[in-house]
Amino acid sequence: MAARRVKKGISQQDLAKIIDAIPVPVFWVDDQEVYRGCNPAMGAFFGLPCEEIVGRRISEVCKPDLVAKAFASEQQLLKMGPGGTDYYEWDTGGPISSRRWVLIRKAAVADAEGKVCAFVGTIFDISEFRRNEMKLTHIFNLCPDAITVTDKATGCYLDVNDSYEATTGYLRAEALGHTSLDLGIWAEPSERADAVAELEAEQGSLRNYETRFRRKDGSIFPALISAEETEILGAPAIIMTTRDITAQKENEERLSRTLNQTIAAIAHTIEKRDPYTAGHQQRVSELATAIARDMGMDKEKLEGLRLGGIIHDIGKIYLPAEILSRPGRLNSAELALVKTHSEVGYEIVSTVDFPWPVAKLILQHHERLDGSGYPNGLRGDEIIIEAQILAVADVVEAMASHRPYRPALGIETALDEIRQGAGRVYNADAVGACVHLFEAEGFSL
């Protein structure tokens, strides 16, 4: 019968070799703070041979600040008893380029009677990690937009950058551990719920959500926020940027005022040459905008329709004044000349870089769904929706108002005209909205 091979434990000599081969500093000290052993990596860390470390007290080898940390750790381990562990960081100080940060971990060692008699420890160099952390923190605080890191579960701030303090007036210490609702950041608290709902709907990503925030001093400012869900230390978190867009809004309002004043001046110039239709463009614009709003057109398109309506007859500036103000009916040649105003208007406005299809609106406002309009005889969806709406408003205002060649026909006659052409000549939805405005909402020209 073969003899059973007996497994032997690691010898003290082999254990010493293993410890010496460990690439990170390893040491052990007794309960009197005297080093009783260390490996070569420990000696390299302090720049001393192991022989000059072993047998010496911690205070004889380490800097005073490290000695204080070591003593505090050992006192904590003595309270914990055998098996207790602790860790602390140490910063060597000095220039960033040569500065070192280390993480020291210790464990209590017990004697045969179960009493703590020594401590074994390791030292890990975390300098690269700390330098990268400092770079990221520097970038974090240099960002001109306010940045917040929020615990998703509680909504509490985990961190904020310097720009958050400058933007909101709340210091970092005041913000951490509190929610945006605690601080009253949202001018309309319900908008926070809307933003969260949109964040969820977009699978954890929110881009350029416009809202209003309240500073610590109570002042309100317009803000543009973006947010992204992430994980920090294994827990769901939300990183959000907030940009104060007060200056942008003021610029937009100034440009809008300038644009409106310019458009109004152009419209006034046209009406000076055609006094019989004074106010026609403004009234058409107001009616077209009201129709479009009733149809559910979004705010951005409404603004383009409103401005385009105010100058939809800008091409008439090229028509002879005697034709525009003639009290009798025009002959065929004169009528053909008048019909060129939509193309002339297109040529004038197409040189302006509007954010809306204003030039196309002016070109097409006399087109009709059945192809009977001018200048290009477009049909159906070939005509942009803004022009389809403006056509209805233009017809109603023109028929309901006085003209040099005829008296006003009245609003009822105008509404009958668009009813008869609904779906064939005119956009049926625009006709329905127009009739509803006059008959149910009390709209008047």
Beta strands, then each sheet from edge to edge (+ up, - down):
strand 1: 26-30
strand 2: 35-38
strand 3: 85-91
strand 4: 101-110
strand 5: 116-125
strand 6: 146-151
strand 7: 157-160
strand 8: 205-214
strand 9: 220-232
strand 10: 235-244
sheet 1: 2+ 1- 5+ 4- 3+
sheet 2: 7+ 6- 10+ 9- 8+
end
